[in-house]
Amino acid sequence: MLQVANIEKSYGKQTLFDGVSFTVNPGERVGLVGRNGHGKSTLFRMILGEEHQDDGTITTPAGYTIGHLSQHIHFTEGTVLEEACLSLPPNEDHIDETYKAEAILHGLGFTNNDFDRSPDELSGGYQVRLNLAKVLASMPNLLLLDEPTNYLDILSVRWLTQFLRAWRGELVIITHDREFMDSVCTHTMAIHRAKMKKVAGSTRKLYEQILLEEEIYEKTRQNDEKKRKETEQFINRFRAQATKASAVQSRVKALARHEQLDKLEAIKNLEFSFQSAPFSAKWLMNTEELCFSFTDEGPNLIDGLTFAVGKKDRIAIIGKNGKGKTTLLNLLARELPPSCGEIKHHPNLKLAYFGQTNINRLNPAKTALQEIMDSHPDHAHGISRSICGVMMFEGDNALKKVSVLSGGEKSRVLLGKLLVSPANLLMLDEPTNHLDMESIDSLIEAIDVFDGAVIIVTHSELMLHALATRLIVYDNDTISLFEGTYSDFLERVGWGEEGGPKKKKQKKNADKSANGKGGEVKDTKRQRTTLLNDRSKALGPIAAKIAAAEAAITQLEQAVEKDSQALAAASSKGEALTIRTLSVSLRENQQKIEKLFAELEALTTEHEAKAQEFDLQLGELEQVS
């Protein structure tokens, strides 16, 4: 359990936390959201004791362990498996310990051949994955994960989702992937205007609540402002009249007592809008029997790929890391020559390419403004300035040298260069890295309305579901074209490489004969029937409680929605008594909902644990038979 009470934190004139308090209760999995630069990583560092708050307290129970995903790379063991086993809890059976480490490594994309490699031989991305494997294997009371999916491919993200859904301790996670967060977390917590807001449920529920509260605040502020002006007019009008002196003084005192609500500052979003170049033909690009290998002797990363790109296509390239997704983009952009086959560009093709490695092509000596101006020299200085503003490089920030920009800021410069470049084909390689959720939503909308074709590499299933109409799939060491959406792919094909290693079976006595084994089984069918009956008796009452809790939550949420609408109406009319009554009702119902969600989580956990126990027994029974 983690308790944060009244913490304050500022850097110069920027206030990150202003009297922030919250609790992470036992078993809660909390998604932490907020704009980039608003303090999410700073909060993690304060919880870990790596940075100190200006005021307030952060407390945990005695003996409470905290694990976090470190970006710092430091390995001491000779092999990947030995390094992963370092973090395993002590006093466990050695075989089980090793199996846990192997299962986690498999889930994060390591192969059996990788287990005996030196950690120092791994790429930077896989070294971060090894750090993630170590913290998952350590099984702390509280797990802090800051952008754990950044170096994962889609299969590893799907595995990590299932692993964290089964996490029995506490979890606080920062991620730009909304779908991943919502599928893992029981609660969502936002850093918003230097305060903290926490709800039971999804990011959507949290943001809807924040929006509603700010709408009510603004209507209340406008109503108060109207009343204040009326009062000031009364005071100014009758100040000189002796007969009104008492009334004037009464209003002066009331005005002084009544706190004036400040207008909320607008929070700026990234605003994407890609410029489309005209294109009248049917096909932008044709690829025929494309093959590629980095060496003459080596195996082909791409072998015999044929497809065409239509002028409105939304093509997603998906699969495990290291299989050649970025290489395919580089081939299509003619930045690499194919080993065989042909890539035909239409003469009127205008390509805009965003790649992670393209960050290295930015000139460190130039400013963000100069880089954007260089992309389209015909643009006036003012237009380039406005693009800088859209990319959140306002004022003097546009004059920062590339050499001092963070990775996220450099990505925004690259995106800004794309915005000023008319194109009829966008190629995007993991464009969501370094963007917050609001910026990703804006990017998805801009891609959706872009009047041209898009080829995208992404591990974000949110983007895949929202955009992809055709897929190029790397799976089981093959590459293929799939005609359909990502949902179609999951339903009709699915991932052939999903799933980690099966747990090693305990060795049976080798000298048992077939007849002897048969004697041990003792009517397997009867045992299975008994188990199924026991399963139904054990799980039925829990399932009924889950259904009752869900029904109660639905009823309360409907009441909250009704009260919220009534509160908004009362606020616009200035009905103070109604506002107070409804506010109390809203608060009480929200507390009931949070309590019910906690009960629902405990019931669901109990149901899953018991179901897994029975399923394991049934599986063992089937193996015996």
C-alpha positions, 0 to 999 in steps of 0.5 A: 500500500502506497500513501501520498499526502499533500506533496508539493513540487516545483521547478522554478516557476513551474509547479508540478504538484500542489498539495497532491494526495492519493492512495494505492490500495492493496491489489490496485493496478493504477494507470497514471496519465497526464501531459508530457512534462506534467510530472509523471516520471518525477512522481516515480522518482519521488516514490523511489527516493531518487528525488525529494518533494518540496513538502508532504510525505510518501509512505509505505508499510515496513518491509514493503518492496518496490520494483521499477523498470530502470533505463540504466543498463548494468549487467553482472552475469555471463548469460541472459538467463543467469541475469534474469534469475538474479532478481528471483525471490529467494527460498524457492525451488531452483527448477521453479525459479528457472522456469519463471525466468524462462517464461518471462523471457519467452513472453518478452520475445527472447528465444532459447538461443538467447538464454546463453548469450551475454547480455552485453551482446543484446541490442539496446531494446533487448537490454531494456527488455532484460531489465523488464524481465528482471523487475517482473521476476522479482515479484515486488509488492509495488511495481512501477513501470514507465513506458514498458511497451516502448521497446516491445513488439506487438506479441510481447505487448499482448503477453505483458498485458496478460501477465499484468492482468494477473498481477496480485500486488500493486501496480502503477504504470505510465504508458502512452498506449491507451488500450494497453492501459485500459486492459491492464488497470483497475483504476486510472489516475491523472495529473491535471492542473498540478492536482491528482484525480483518481477513479475506478475504471478506464481512461475514458471514464476519468477524462469524461469526469474531468471534463464534466467537472470543468464544465460545471466549474466554468458555468459556476465561475461565469454565474459568480462573475455575473453576480459579482458584476451586478453587486459591484454595479449596485455598490457603485450606484448607491454608495453615495445614498445614505438610505442605502448605506446599510445595504451597500456595506452588506454587499461590500462585505459579502463580495469580500468574503466570496472567493473569486474563481479564476478562469481555467487556463487552456491546455494546448494540444498537438494539432496534426493536419497533413497536407495532401498532394493531388493524385488521380491514378489508381496505384501509388506504388507496386511491389513485385516479388520483393526479396531482401537480405543484408548479406549474400549468404544470409537468409532473406528477411523478405522473400517474394512479397508482392502488393500494390498501394492504392491512393486511399490505402491504410496499410499496417506492417505488424510483427515481432521486432527484428523481423524487418518491418523498418527495413521494408519501409526503407526499401519502399522509400528506396533508401535500400536497394532490394536483393531481388524483385522490383518496387515501382513508384508512380511518377506523381508519387510524393512521399513523406517518411517519418522514421525513428532513425531519421532523428539522426538526420536532424542537424544538431546545429540548426534550430527547430524552426530552421529544420521545419523551414528547410522542409519547405523553403517556399513557406513564409517565416510566419507559416513555419512559426505557426507549425512550430507552435502546433508542435508546441515549440512556441516563442523562444522554444522554436529557436532551441538547437536540435542538439539540446532537444529531448528524444520526444522533442526531436520526434515532434520536429520530424512530425512538424517537417511532415506537416509542411510537406505535401504528400500523397503517401505517408510512411510512419515508423512507430510515430506514437513513441514520445507522444502522450495520449491526447497527442496520439488521439490527434495523430489518429484523427489526422491520419484518418482524414488524410487524403492519401495513402498511409503505410505504418509500422506500429505495435499499438493495437489502438492504432491498428483497430482504428486505422488499418484496412490491409496488413503486411504480417511478419509471423512464424518467420514468414511475411504475407499480405492480409486483406482485411482489418486487424480485427479480421486478422485476429478473428480469422488468423491470429498470431501463430507465435503467441504463448510462452513455454509450457511448464515442464511436466514432472517426470513419471516413474519410468518403470510403471507399465501401461497397465499399472498406469491404467490402474492408477487412473481410477475411472478418469471420466468419473473424476472429471464429472466430479471436478466439473460439479465441484467447479460449478458449486465453487464458482457459481456463487462468486459469479452471482456476486460479480453479476450483482456488483456489476448491476449495482455499479451500473445503477449507481453510474446512471444515478451519477449521470442523472445527478451530474446533468441536474447539477449542471442545470442548477449551476447555470441557474445559480441554485446554491441549495440544489448544488450542495445537495446534488454535490453530496449525492454525487460524492456519496455515489462515487464513493459507493462506486469505488467501493463496489469496484474494489469488491468487484476486483477482489471477486474477479481475482478470486473467481480467476484463481479458483477457475485456474485451480480447477482448470489445472486439475482438469488439465492434469487429469486429461494428461493422465488419461 
